[in-house]
Amino acid sequence: MLKILIADDHAIVRRGLKQLLVEEYPSATIGEVGDTESLIKQVINNPWDIVI
């Protein structure tokens, strides 16, 4: 299963991108973070295939 992490400080950007990705990759796991600290924690603790 594809795992995609979206990182952006604007919630509306994350939501829009997530909506597009869900439509294109319905079986993917899509996560989102809004700040650098959360991004670093996610990347260290979880094996993401793609980070945007």
PDB file of N, H, CA, C and O in Angstrom:
ATOM      1  N   MET A   1       0.844  -1.181   0.000  1.00  0.00           N
ATOM      2  CA  MET A   1       0.000   0.000   0.000  1.00  0.00           C
ATOM      3  C   MET A   1       0.890   1.246   0.000  1.00  0.00           C
ATOM      4  O   MET A   1       1.890   1.303   0.716  1.00  0.00           O
ATOM      5  N   LEU A   2       0.528   2.209  -0.785  1.00  0.00           N
ATOM      6  H   LEU A   2      -0.285   2.162  -1.366  1.00  0.00           H
ATOM      7  CA  LEU A   2       1.251   3.471  -0.900  1.00  0.00           C
ATOM      8  C   LEU A   2       0.940   4.364   0.292  1.00  0.00           C
ATOM      9  O   LEU A   2      -0.218   4.521   0.677  1.00  0.00           O
ATOM     10  N   LYS A   3       1.994   4.954   0.878  1.00  0.00           N
ATOM     11  H   LYS A   3       2.935   4.827   0.565  1.00  0.00           H
ATOM     12  CA  LYS A   3       1.816   5.872   2.006  1.00  0.00           C
ATOM     13  C   LYS A   3       2.350   7.243   1.600  1.00  0.00           C
ATOM     14  O   LYS A   3       3.523   7.387   1.256  1.00  0.00           O
ATOM     15  N   ILE A   4       1.479   8.243   1.644  1.00  0.00           N
ATOM     16  H   ILE A   4       0.526   8.126   1.924  1.00  0.00           H
ATOM     17  CA  ILE A   4       1.817   9.601   1.225  1.00  0.00           C
ATOM     18  C   ILE A   4       1.610  10.545   2.402  1.00  0.00           C
ATOM     19  O   ILE A   4       0.571  10.512   3.062  1.00  0.00           O
ATOM     20  N   LEU A   5       2.610  11.388   2.659  1.00  0.00           N
ATOM     21  H   LEU A   5       3.454  11.415   2.123  1.00  0.00           H
ATOM     22  CA  LEU A   5       2.513  12.382   3.723  1.00  0.00           C
ATOM     23  C   LEU A   5       2.535  13.773   3.102  1.00  0.00           C
ATOM     24  O   LEU A   5       3.439  14.101   2.335  1.00  0.00           O
ATOM     25  N   ILE A   6       1.543  14.584   3.435  1.00  0.00           N
ATOM     26  H   ILE A   6       0.808  14.317   4.059  1.00  0.00           H
ATOM     27  CA  ILE A   6       1.442  15.958   2.946  1.00  0.00           C
ATOM     28  C   ILE A   6       1.881  16.891   4.064  1.00  0.00           C
ATOM     29  O   ILE A   6       1.359  16.822   5.177  1.00  0.00           O
ATOM     30  N   ALA A   7       2.835  17.758   3.771  1.00  0.00           N
ATOM     31  H   ALA A   7       3.258  17.814   2.867  1.00  0.00           H
ATOM     32  CA  ALA A   7       3.330  18.710   4.764  1.00  0.00           C
ATOM     33  C   ALA A   7       3.158  20.130   4.228  1.00  0.00           C
ATOM     34  O   ALA A   7       3.764  20.506   3.225  1.00  0.00           O
ATOM     35  N   ASP A   8       2.327  20.905   4.907  1.00  0.00           N
ATOM     36  H   ASP A   8       1.834  20.600   5.721  1.00  0.00           H
ATOM     37  CA  ASP A   8       2.127  22.307   4.536  1.00  0.00           C
ATOM     38  C   ASP A   8       1.513  23.015   5.735  1.00  0.00           C
ATOM     39  O   ASP A   8       0.723  22.430   6.476  1.00  0.00           O
ATOM     40  N   ASP A   9       1.879  24.270   5.919  1.00  0.00           N
ATOM     41  H   ASP A   9       2.521  24.745   5.317  1.00  0.00           H
ATOM     42  CA  ASP A   9       1.350  24.997   7.073  1.00  0.00           C
ATOM     43  C   ASP A   9      -0.044  25.562   6.830  1.00  0.00           C
ATOM     44  O   ASP A   9      -0.651  26.113   7.748  1.00  0.00           O
ATOM     45  N   HIS A  10      -0.552  25.436   5.627  1.00  0.00           N
ATOM     46  H   HIS A  10      -0.058  24.989   4.881  1.00  0.00           H
ATOM     47  CA  HIS A  10      -1.897  25.920   5.305  1.00  0.00           C
ATOM     48  C   HIS A  10      -2.855  24.733   5.200  1.00  0.00           C
ATOM     49  O   HIS A  10      -2.711  23.886   4.317  1.00  0.00           O
ATOM     50  N   ALA A  11      -3.821  24.679   6.097  1.00  0.00           N
ATOM     51  H   ALA A  11      -3.938  25.366   6.814  1.00  0.00           H
ATOM     52  CA  ALA A  11      -4.763  23.553   6.135  1.00  0.00           C
ATOM     53  C   ALA A  11      -5.537  23.407   4.833  1.00  0.00           C
ATOM     54  O   ALA A  11      -5.811  22.287   4.403  1.00  0.00           O
ATOM     55  N   ILE A  12      -5.890  24.508   4.205  1.00  0.00           N
ATOM     56  H   ILE A  12      -5.667  25.418   4.555  1.00  0.00           H
ATOM     57  CA  ILE A  12      -6.670  24.438   2.962  1.00  0.00           C
ATOM     58  C   ILE A  12      -5.863  23.784   1.839  1.00  0.00           C
ATOM     59  O   ILE A  12      -6.425  23.073   1.005  1.00  0.00           O
ATOM     60  N   VAL A  13      -4.568  24.016   1.814  1.00  0.00           N
ATOM     61  H   VAL A  13      -4.111  24.593   2.491  1.00  0.00           H
ATOM     62  CA  VAL A  13      -3.692  23.385   0.817  1.00  0.00           C
ATOM     63  C   VAL A  13      -3.623  21.882   1.080  1.00  0.00           C
ATOM     64  O   VAL A  13      -3.730  21.077   0.155  1.00  0.00           O
ATOM     65  N   ARG A  14      -3.444  21.513   2.345  1.00  0.00           N
ATOM     66  H   ARG A  14      -3.357  22.168   3.097  1.00  0.00           H
ATOM     67  CA  ARG A  14      -3.389  20.086   2.692  1.00  0.00           C
ATOM     68  C   ARG A  14      -4.691  19.384   2.328  1.00  0.00           C
ATOM     69  O   ARG A  14      -4.673  18.293   1.759  1.00  0.00           O
ATOM     70  N   ARG A  15      -5.817  20.005   2.653  1.00  0.00           N
ATOM     71  H   ARG A  15      -5.831  20.892   3.116  1.00  0.00           H
ATOM     72  CA  ARG A  15      -7.121  19.389   2.348  1.00  0.00           C
ATOM     73  C   ARG A  15      -7.333  19.211   0.853  1.00  0.00           C
ATOM     74  O   ARG A  15      -7.789  18.159   0.404  1.00  0.00           O
ATOM     75  N   GLY A  16      -7.003  20.239   0.086  1.00  0.00           N
ATOM     76  H   GLY A  16      -6.633  21.093   0.451  1.00  0.00           H
ATOM     77  CA  GLY A  16      -7.186  20.160  -1.362  1.00  0.00           C
ATOM     78  C   GLY A  16      -6.313  19.098  -1.993  1.00  0.00           C
ATOM     79  O   GLY A  16      -6.770  18.324  -2.834  1.00  0.00           O
ATOM     80  N   LEU A  17      -5.055  19.065  -1.586  1.00  0.00           N
ATOM     81  H   LEU A  17      -4.684  19.694  -0.904  1.00  0.00           H
ATOM     82  CA  LEU A  17      -4.134  18.071  -2.121  1.00  0.00           C
ATOM     83  C   LEU A  17      -4.554  16.665  -1.696  1.00  0.00           C
ATOM     84  O   LEU A  17      -4.482  15.721  -2.483  1.00  0.00           O
ATOM     85  N   LYS A  18      -4.988  16.538  -0.456  1.00  0.00           N
ATOM     86  H   LYS A  18      -5.047  17.304   0.184  1.00  0.00           H
ATOM     87  CA  LYS A  18      -5.443  15.230   0.028  1.00  0.00           C
ATOM     88  C   LYS A  18      -6.652  14.751  -0.765  1.00  0.00           C
ATOM     89  O   LYS A  18      -6.738  13.574  -1.118  1.00  0.00           O
ATOM     90  N   GLN A  19      -7.581  15.650  -1.046  1.00  0.00           N
ATOM     91  H   GLN A  19      -7.512  16.606  -0.760  1.00  0.00           H
ATOM     92  CA  GLN A  19      -8.766  15.276  -1.815  1.00  0.00           C
ATOM     93  C   GLN A  19      -8.376  14.773  -3.207  1.00  0.00           C
ATOM     94  O   GLN A  19      -8.908  13.767  -3.675  1.00  0.00           O
ATOM     95  N   LEU A  20      -7.457  15.463  -3.859  1.00  0.00           N
ATOM     96  H   LEU A  20      -7.024  16.280  -3.479  1.00  0.00           H
ATOM     97  CA  LEU A  20      -6.997  15.028  -5.182  1.00  0.00           C
ATOM     98  C   LEU A  20      -6.317  13.666  -5.115  1.00  0.00           C
ATOM     99  O   LEU A  20      -6.550  12.809  -5.967  1.00  0.00           O
ATOM    100  N   LEU A  21      -5.481  13.468  -4.108  1.00  0.00           N
ATOM    101  H   LEU A  21      -5.292  14.164  -3.416  1.00  0.00           H
ATOM    102  CA  LEU A  21      -4.761  12.204  -3.978  1.00  0.00           C
ATOM    103  C   LEU A  21      -5.698  11.049  -3.649  1.00  0.00           C
ATOM    104  O   LEU A  21      -5.505   9.942  -4.153  1.00  0.00           O
ATOM    105  N   VAL A  22      -6.701  11.279  -2.822  1.00  0.00           N
ATOM    106  H   VAL A  22      -6.858  12.178  -2.412  1.00  0.00           H
ATOM    107  CA  VAL A  22      -7.675  10.233  -2.487  1.00  0.00           C
ATOM    108  C   VAL A  22      -8.430   9.799  -3.740  1.00  0.00           C
ATOM    109  O   VAL A  22      -8.696   8.612  -3.923  1.00  0.00           O
ATOM    110  N   GLU A  23      -8.770  10.745  -4.592  1.00  0.00           N
ATOM    111  H   GLU A  23      -8.554  11.710  -4.443  1.00  0.00           H
ATOM    112  CA  GLU A  23      -9.472  10.406  -5.837  1.00  0.00           C
ATOM    113  C   GLU A  23      -8.581   9.593  -6.770  1.00  0.00           C
ATOM    114  O   GLU A  23      -9.054   8.667  -7.429  1.00  0.00           O
ATOM    115  N   GLU A  24      -7.303   9.930  -6.830  1.00  0.00           N
ATOM    116  H   GLU A  24      -6.919  10.683  -6.295  1.00  0.00           H
ATOM    117  CA  GLU A  24      -6.368   9.259  -7.738  1.00  0.00           C
ATOM    118  C   GLU A  24      -5.858   7.933  -7.173  1.00  0.00           C
ATOM    119  O   GLU A  24      -5.653   6.976  -7.920  1.00  0.00           O
ATOM    120  N   TYR A  25      -5.655   7.875  -5.868  1.00  0.00           N
ATOM    121  H   TYR A  25      -5.822   8.652  -5.261  1.00  0.00           H
ATOM    122  CA  TYR A  25      -5.105   6.693  -5.198  1.00  0.00           C
ATOM    123  C   TYR A  25      -6.002   6.301  -4.019  1.00  0.00           C
ATOM    124  O   TYR A  25      -5.629   6.526  -2.868  1.00  0.00           O
ATOM    125  N   PRO A  26      -7.158   5.728  -4.281  1.00  0.00           N
ATOM    126  CA  PRO A  26      -8.115   5.446  -3.206  1.00  0.00           C
ATOM    127  C   PRO A  26      -7.614   4.465  -2.146  1.00  0.00           C
ATOM    128  O   PRO A  26      -8.094   4.494  -1.013  1.00  0.00           O
ATOM    129  N   SER A  27      -6.675   3.612  -2.482  1.00  0.00           N
ATOM    130  H   SER A  27      -6.284   3.588  -3.402  1.00  0.00           H
ATOM    131  CA  SER A  27      -6.190   2.641  -1.492  1.00  0.00           C
ATOM    132  C   SER A  27      -4.978   3.147  -0.711  1.00  0.00           C
ATOM    133  O   SER A  27      -4.480   2.448   0.171  1.00  0.00           O
ATOM    134  N   ALA A  28      -4.502   4.341  -1.019  1.00  0.00           N
ATOM    135  H   ALA A  28      -4.906   4.909  -1.735  1.00  0.00           H
ATOM    136  CA  ALA A  28      -3.323   4.890  -0.347  1.00  0.00           C
ATOM    137  C   ALA A  28      -3.664   5.377   1.058  1.00  0.00           C
ATOM    138  O   ALA A  28      -4.789   5.789   1.342  1.00  0.00           O
ATOM    139  N   THR A  29      -2.667   5.316   1.916  1.00  0.00           N
ATOM    140  H   THR A  29      -1.754   4.981   1.685  1.00  0.00           H
ATOM    141  CA  THR A  29      -2.763   5.933   3.235  1.00  0.00           C
ATOM    142  C   THR A  29      -2.189   7.333   3.094  1.00  0.00           C
ATOM    143  O   THR A  29      -1.044   7.493   2.672  1.00  0.00           O
ATOM    144  N   ILE A  30      -2.968   8.343   3.441  1.00  0.00           N
ATOM    145  H   ILE A  30      -3.898   8.213   3.784  1.00  0.00           H
ATOM    146  CA  ILE A  30      -2.528   9.725   3.271  1.00  0.00           C
ATOM    147  C   ILE A  30      -2.565  10.420   4.622  1.00  0.00           C
ATOM    148  O   ILE A  30      -3.607  10.506   5.272  1.00  0.00           O
ATOM    149  N   GLY A  31      -1.398  10.916   5.027  1.00  0.00           N
ATOM    150  H   GLY A  31      -0.552  10.846   4.499  1.00  0.00           H
ATOM    151  CA  GLY A  31      -1.295  11.647   6.277  1.00  0.00           C
ATOM    152  C   GLY A  31      -0.996  13.102   5.997  1.00  0.00           C
ATOM    153  O   GLY A  31      -0.625  13.469   4.882  1.00  0.00           O
ATOM    154  N   GLU A  32      -1.159  13.926   7.010  1.00  0.00           N
ATOM    155  H   GLU A  32      -1.460  13.628   7.915  1.00  0.00           H
ATOM    156  CA  GLU A  32      -0.852  15.343   6.830  1.00  0.00           C
ATOM    157  C   GLU A  32      -0.307  15.941   8.109  1.00  0.00           C
ATOM    158  O   GLU A  32      -0.709  15.569   9.211  1.00  0.00           O
ATOM    159  N   VAL A  33       0.613  16.870   7.943  1.00  0.00           N
ATOM    160  H   VAL A  33       0.939  17.172   7.048  1.00  0.00           H
ATOM    161  CA  VAL A  33       1.199  17.606   9.064  1.00  0.00           C
ATOM    162  C   VAL A  33       1.244  19.081   8.697  1.00  0.00           C
ATOM    163  O   VAL A  33       1.319  19.443   7.522  1.00  0.00           O
ATOM    164  N   GLY A  34       1.197  19.935   9.734  1.00  0.00           N
ATOM    165  H   GLY A  34       1.136  19.641  10.688  1.00  0.00           H
ATOM    166  CA  GLY A  34       1.137  21.370   9.493  1.00  0.00           C
ATOM    167  C   GLY A  34       2.344  22.150   9.962  1.00  0.00           C
ATOM    168  O   GLY A  34       2.369  23.376   9.856  1.00  0.00           O
ATOM    169  N   ASP A  35       3.361  21.449  10.488  1.00  0.00           N
ATOM    170  H   ASP A  35       3.340  20.453  10.574  1.00  0.00           H
ATOM    171  CA  ASP A  35       4.549  22.174  10.931  1.00  0.00           C
ATOM    172  C   ASP A  35       5.785  21.280  10.820  1.00  0.00           C
ATOM    173  O   ASP A  35       5.676  20.062  10.678  1.00  0.00           O
ATOM    174  N   THR A  36       6.944  21.898  10.887  1.00  0.00           N
ATOM    175  H   THR A  36       7.033  22.888  11.003  1.00  0.00           H
ATOM    176  CA  THR A  36       8.206  21.189  10.688  1.00  0.00           C
ATOM    177  C   THR A  36       8.457  20.146  11.768  1.00  0.00           C
ATOM    178  O   THR A  36       8.927  19.048  11.469  1.00  0.00           O
ATOM    179  N   GLU A  37       8.151  20.472  13.004  1.00  0.00           N
ATOM    180  H   GLU A  37       7.769  21.364  13.246  1.00  0.00           H
ATOM    181  CA  GLU A  37       8.382  19.522  14.097  1.00  0.00           C
ATOM    182  C   GLU A  37       7.573  18.241  13.889  1.00  0.00           C
ATOM    183  O   GLU A  37       8.090  17.139  14.075  1.00  0.00           O
ATOM    184  N   SER A  38       6.320  18.389  13.507  1.00  0.00           N
ATOM    185  H   SER A  38       5.900  19.284  13.357  1.00  0.00           H
ATOM    186  CA  SER A  38       5.472  17.220  13.241  1.00  0.00           C
ATOM    187  C   SER A  38       5.982  16.436  12.040  1.00  0.00           C
ATOM    188  O   SER A  38       5.942  15.205  12.031  1.00  0.00           O
ATOM    189  N   LEU A  39       6.457  17.143  11.039  1.00  0.00           N
ATOM    190  H   LEU A  39       6.489  18.142  11.046  1.00  0.00           H
ATOM    191  CA  LEU A  39       7.002  16.487   9.848  1.00  0.00           C
ATOM    192  C   LEU A  39       8.193  15.619  10.218  1.00  0.00           C
ATOM    193  O   LEU A  39       8.272  14.461   9.807  1.00  0.00           O
ATOM    194  N   ILE A  40       9.114  16.170  10.989  1.00  0.00           N
ATOM    195  H   ILE A  40       9.050  17.110  11.323  1.00  0.00           H
ATOM    196  CA  ILE A  40      10.304  15.415  11.386  1.00  0.00           C
ATOM    197  C   ILE A  40       9.913  14.178  12.186  1.00  0.00           C
ATOM    198  O   ILE A  40      10.452  13.096  11.952  1.00  0.00           O
ATOM    199  N   LYS A  41       8.991  14.323  13.119  1.00  0.00           N
ATOM    200  H   LYS A  41       8.553  15.202  13.309  1.00  0.00           H
ATOM    201  CA  LYS A  41       8.540  13.179  13.917  1.00  0.00           C
ATOM    202  C   LYS A  41       7.919  12.101  13.033  1.00  0.00           C
ATOM    203  O   LYS A  41       8.192  10.913  13.211  1.00  0.00           O
ATOM    204  N   GLN A  42       7.089  12.512  12.089  1.00  0.00           N
ATOM    205  H   GLN A  42       6.868  13.477  11.945  1.00  0.00           H
ATOM    206  CA  GLN A  42       6.434  11.549  11.202  1.00  0.00           C
ATOM    207  C   GLN A  42       7.445  10.804  10.332  1.00  0.00           C
ATOM    208  O   GLN A  42       7.353   9.588  10.166  1.00  0.00           O
ATOM    209  N   VAL A  43       8.399  11.535   9.785  1.00  0.00           N
ATOM    210  H   VAL A  43       8.473  12.523   9.921  1.00  0.00           H
ATOM    211  CA  VAL A  43       9.383  10.913   8.889  1.00  0.00           C
ATOM    212  C   VAL A  43      10.284   9.947   9.660  1.00  0.00           C
ATOM    213  O   VAL A  43      10.655   8.894   9.142  1.00  0.00           O
ATOM    214  N   ILE A  44      10.633  10.305  10.888  1.00  0.00           N
ATOM    215  H   ILE A  44      10.332  11.161  11.309  1.00  0.00           H
ATOM    216  CA  ILE A  44      11.484   9.432  11.700  1.00  0.00           C
ATOM    217  C   ILE A  44      10.725   8.183  12.150  1.00  0.00           C
ATOM    218  O   ILE A  44      11.281   7.084  12.140  1.00  0.00           O
ATOM    219  N   ASN A  45       9.472   8.342  12.541  1.00  0.00           N
ATOM    220  H   ASN A  45       9.021   9.234  12.550  1.00  0.00           H
ATOM    221  CA  ASN A  45       8.718   7.242  13.152  1.00  0.00           C
ATOM    222  C   ASN A  45       7.900   6.394  12.189  1.00  0.00           C
ATOM    223  O   ASN A  45       7.437   5.319  12.569  1.00  0.00           O
ATOM    224  N   ASN A  46       7.711   6.843  10.961  1.00  0.00           N
ATOM    225  H   ASN A  46       8.088   7.717  10.652  1.00  0.00           H
ATOM    226  CA  ASN A  46       6.868   6.115  10.011  1.00  0.00           C
ATOM    227  C   ASN A  46       7.543   6.036   8.648  1.00  0.00           C
ATOM    228  O   ASN A  46       8.149   7.009   8.198  1.00  0.00           O
ATOM    229  N   PRO A  47       7.444   4.890   7.991  1.00  0.00           N
ATOM    230  CA  PRO A  47       8.038   4.738   6.662  1.00  0.00           C
ATOM    231  C   PRO A  47       7.094   5.245   5.557  1.00  0.00           C
ATOM    232  O   PRO A  47       6.262   4.485   5.064  1.00  0.00           O
ATOM    233  N   TRP A  48       7.216   6.500   5.175  1.00  0.00           N
ATOM    234  H   TRP A  48       7.892   7.118   5.576  1.00  0.00           H
ATOM    235  CA  TRP A  48       6.387   7.084   4.115  1.00  0.00           C
ATOM    236  C   TRP A  48       7.044   6.820   2.770  1.00  0.00           C
ATOM    237  O   TRP A  48       8.266   6.903   2.648  1.00  0.00           O
ATOM    238  N   ASP A  49       6.242   6.503   1.760  1.00  0.00           N
ATOM    239  H   ASP A  49       5.249   6.436   1.860  1.00  0.00           H
ATOM    240  CA  ASP A  49       6.764   6.305   0.410  1.00  0.00           C
ATOM    241  C   ASP A  49       7.014   7.638  -0.282  1.00  0.00           C
ATOM    242  O   ASP A  49       7.990   7.795  -1.015  1.00  0.00           O
ATOM    243  N   ILE A  50       6.123   8.595  -0.043  1.00  0.00           N
ATOM    244  H   ILE A  50       5.329   8.467   0.552  1.00  0.00           H
ATOM    245  CA  ILE A  50       6.211   9.913  -0.684  1.00  0.00           C
ATOM    246  C   ILE A  50       5.917  10.975   0.362  1.00  0.00           C
ATOM    247  O   ILE A  50       4.962  10.850   1.129  1.00  0.00           O
ATOM    248  N   VAL A  51       6.737  12.024   0.394  1.00  0.00           N
ATOM    249  H   VAL A  51       7.512  12.125  -0.229  1.00  0.00           H
ATOM    250  CA  VAL A  51       6.478  13.177   1.257  1.00  0.00           C
ATOM    251  C   VAL A  51       6.380  14.395   0.356  1.00  0.00           C
ATOM    252  O   VAL A  51       7.303  14.695  -0.402  1.00  0.00           O
ATOM    253  N   ILE A  52       5.249  15.099   0.444  1.00  0.00           N
ATOM    254  H   ILE A  52       4.500  14.856   1.060  1.00  0.00           H
ATOM    255  CA  ILE A  52       5.015  16.290  -0.383  1.00  0.00           C
ATOM    256  C   ILE A  52       5.007  17.499   0.519  1.00  0.00           C
ATOM    257  O   ILE A  52       4.827  18.621   0.046  1.00  0.00           O
TER     258      ILE A  52
END
